[in-house]
């Protein structure tokens, strides 16, 4: 498991249970769990009337870790898929060479 994969798994374990979905009602969007529990929505802070998010800072950081790490995992997967294609081509070339050496063309 790569470091990026570990970050994703760690963050997911600390956040509300999956799956999540976007719910919209009266043009008000929010992210909720499948069971209808709030994950993230907009709020107005009572102290200063400034807009904010309902999620605490540590959970927001977990979300950021997931997004940033998912991008890294995607790049790692692309690299792995390219390497697999290269190895498959090398195997094919070796099999062809072996067949030619043994007269199985």
C-alpha positions as CSV (number, residue, x, y, z in Angstrom):
1,X,0.0,0.0,0.0
2,X,1.3,3.4,-0.9
3,X,1.5,6.4,1.4
4,X,-1.3,8.1,-0.5
5,X,-3.5,5.0,-0.2
6,X,-2.9,4.9,3.6
7,X,-3.8,8.6,3.9
8,X,-7.1,7.9,2.0
9,X,-8.0,4.9,4.2
10,X,-7.1,6.7,7.4
11,X,-9.2,9.8,6.5
12,X,-12.2,7.7,5.4
13,X,-12.1,5.8,8.7
14,X,-12.3,9.1,10.6
15,X,-15.2,10.6,8.6
16,X,-18.9,9.8,8.7
17,X,-19.8,6.4,7.1
18,X,-20.0,6.1,3.4
19,X,-21.7,6.3,1.0
20,X,-22.4,10.0,0.8
21,X,-24.5,11.9,-1.6
22,X,-25.5,15.5,-2.4
23,X,-29.0,16.4,-1.3
24,X,-30.8,19.5,-2.6
25,X,-33.9,21.0,-1.1
26,X,-35.1,24.6,-1.7
27,X,-31.9,25.3,-3.6
28,X,-30.0,24.4,-0.4
29,X,-27.2,21.8,-1.2
30,X,-25.6,19.7,1.4
31,X,-23.7,16.4,1.7
32,X,-25.5,13.7,3.6
33,X,-24.9,10.0,4.5
34,X,-27.1,7.4,2.9
35,X,-29.1,7.3,6.2
36,X,-29.7,11.1,6.1
37,X,-27.0,12.2,8.6
38,X,-25.4,15.5,7.9
39,X,-21.8,15.4,6.6
40,X,-21.3,19.0,5.3
41,X,-23.4,22.0,4.8
42,X,-23.2,25.8,4.8
43,X,-23.9,27.7,8.0
44,X,-23.8,31.3,9.2
45,X,-21.7,31.8,12.3
46,X,-23.9,33.4,15.0
47,X,-20.9,35.3,16.5
48,X,-20.2,37.4,13.4
49,X,-22.7,36.4,10.7
50,X,-20.0,35.2,8.4
51,X,-20.6,32.1,6.2
52,X,-18.8,28.9,7.2
53,X,-19.0,25.1,6.8
54,X,-20.6,22.8,9.3
55,X,-17.7,20.4,9.4
56,X,-14.9,20.9,12.0
57,X,-11.4,21.7,10.8
58,X,-9.9,18.2,11.4
59,X,-12.7,16.6,9.3
60,X,-12.2,19.2,6.6
61,X,-8.5,18.3,6.6
62,X,-9.4,14.7,6.2
63,X,-11.4,15.6,3.1
64,X,-8.5,17.5,1.7
65,X,-6.2,14.5,2.4
66,X,-8.6,12.3,0.5
67,X,-8.7,14.6,-2.6
68,X,-5.0,15.2,-2.7
69,X,-4.1,11.6,-2.1
70,X,-6.7,10.4,-4.7
71,X,-4.9,12.5,-7.3
72,X,-1.6,10.8,-6.3
73,X,-3.1,7.3,-6.4
74,X,-4.5,8.1,-9.8
75,X,-1.0,9.1,-11.0
76,X,0.5,6.0,-9.4
77,X,-2.2,3.8,-11.1
78,X,-1.4,5.4,-14.5
79,X,2.3,4.6,-14.0
80,X,1.6,1.0,-13.0
81,X,-0.7,0.5,-16.0
82,X,2.0,1.8,-18.3
83,X,4.5,-0.5,-16.7
84,X,2.1,-3.5,-17.1
85,X,1.7,-2.7,-20.8
86,X,5.5,-2.5,-21.2
87,X,5.9,-5.9,-19.4
88,X,3.1,-7.5,-21.5
89,X,4.9,-6.3,-24.6
90,X,8.2,-7.7,-23.4
91,X,6.6,-11.1,-22.6
92,X,5.0,-11.2,-26.0
93,X,8.3,-10.4,-27.6
94,X,10.0,-13.2,-25.6
95,X,7.3,-15.7,-26.5
96,X,7.7,-14.8,-30.2
97,X,11.5,-15.1,-29.9
98,X,11.1,-18.5,-28.1
99,X,8.7,-19.7,-30.8
100,X,11.1,-18.7,-33.5
101,X,14.0,-20.4,-31.8
102,X,12.1,-23.6,-31.5
103,X,10.5,-23.4,-35.0
104,X,7.0,-22.7,-33.9
105,X,6.4,-19.7,-36.0
